[in-house]
């Protein structure tokens, strides 16, 4: 599940300068900024759109720096992005 946040371009004038943080069970595992990404946001969008058509509301994920894992069922992840919000996720066991 992603969200429930929705932000518009006028709310984030520079997507290449947003602080990011991830805690696992209250312990900080990641802290960074989008300016540290290998490719900037516009380049990622350009690259993705060379393979498929992007529509308003589409989401694509670009990966994460080291430091998150390993995780186990019951762990709680708290991810936050400046100007967007914070999301809590509880890790569950995979069942078929």
N, C-alpha and C positions, 0 to 999 in steps of 0.2 A: 504494500500500500504506500502510495506517495501522497503527500499533501496533508492537510486540506488547503494549503496556501496557494495563492495565485498572485503573482506580481506582474506589473506591466513595465514596459521599457522606461517610462517616465519615473518610476520609483527606484530604478537602479541605473543611474546614468553611466556607471562604469562597471560592467560585469567582470572586468579583469582586475578588480581590486576589492574583493570581498573576503573577510575573515571567515575561516572554517574551523570547526572543532568537533571532535568525536570523543565521547567518554564511554567506557565499558564498565558497568558496575561501579560508577562513580569515580573511576580512575581515568584521567586524561590519557588517551592513546594517540591522538592526532591533533595537531594545531598547525594551521597554515593559512595561505591566502591564495586566491585564484591567480594572482600575478606570478606565482611560482610554478604554474602549470607549464608543461613543455610547449604546448600550443595554446594560443589565446582562444577565447570563446568564438570569435568570428571565424577563425580558421577551422575550428572543429565543426561549426555549422556548415561552412563551405564544403568541407570534406564529406560530411554526411550527406549533403544534398547532391553530391556528385554521383551517389549510388541510388538514392531514392528521393521521392518528392516529400518535402516536409510541409506539414499543415499546421495552422495555429493550434496550440495545445499539445503538439507532439513533444515527447520526452525522449532524450537519449542520454545514456550514462557514459562517462568518460574514464572511469576507473578511480583508483584511490592510492594514496601513498602507503608505504609500509607502516605497520604498527598495530593493525586492528586485531589480527587473529593470534592464536586460535580462539574460537568462541564455542560455547556449549549451550545446550538447552537450559533455559532459565536466566541466561545473561540478559542484561538490559543495556541497550545502546541508546545514547542520547546524542543526536547529531544536530548541529546548528550552523546556519549560514547567515551572516550579517545581512540585515535588511529584508530577510525572507522569513526566518523563524526557526523553531526548534521542534524536533520530532523524536519521540521515544518509541523504541521497538523492542519487544521481548523476543528473544531467540527461542524457537520451538524446534522439536525434533521433527525430521522429515519422515512422513508416513505415506505409504502408497495406497 
